[in-house]
Amino acid sequence: MFVLFSIISILCLAQSQGDESVALHSPRKATIYSAVLPGLGQFYNKKYWKIPIVYGGIGAFSYLAIQNQKEFNRYKTAMILRNDGEIDEFINPDGSEIFNENALLDYMDRYRKNRDLNIIGVILFYAIQMVDANVDANLFDFDISDDLSLRILPQPINNYYTRTATPGIGCTIKF
């Protein structure tokens, strides 16, 4: 936690000491910040509301990957004990099996697959938050005022093959 607060205070200090007349917002810097620490690029872009989403997504996928690994280990241990001729947690006290070996293997495969998919989810969420920081930094100074307008009018289009004008539609965007 201390490292996170130190990095944030250094960033705030560096931004306040910069030249106020030339406000450059670097997409490269935002991407590097997000690569170093997830959510730091969103902080740099002043999109503070995205930081809990980033940590929530990465945390959820990580939690699910850990839980699936625990379940995989549980069924794997039962399979190893059963192959060694010992009693595992899936055998009743009367000696009857709750799950046979095929069921144990199916559960192991299911939890392994879910764990792998959750690890891929963590990696994708990490990459998406880096891309998000880059895109937000690119659009940081984009003008979204009410002065933007779109006008669609009929307009003749020159046909170069027949050298005549053909009716068409023209689109004018005013910034």
Secondary structure as UniProt FT lines:
FT   HELIX           2..17
FT   HELIX           27..36
FT   TURN            38..39
FT   HELIX           40..44
FT   TURN            45..46
FT   HELIX           48..50
FT   HELIX           51..83
FT   TURN            84..85
FT   TURN            89..90
FT   TURN            93..94
FT   HELIX           101..138
FT   TURN            139..141
FT   TURN            146..147
FT   STRAND          149..159
FT   TURN            160..163
FT   STRAND          164..174
//
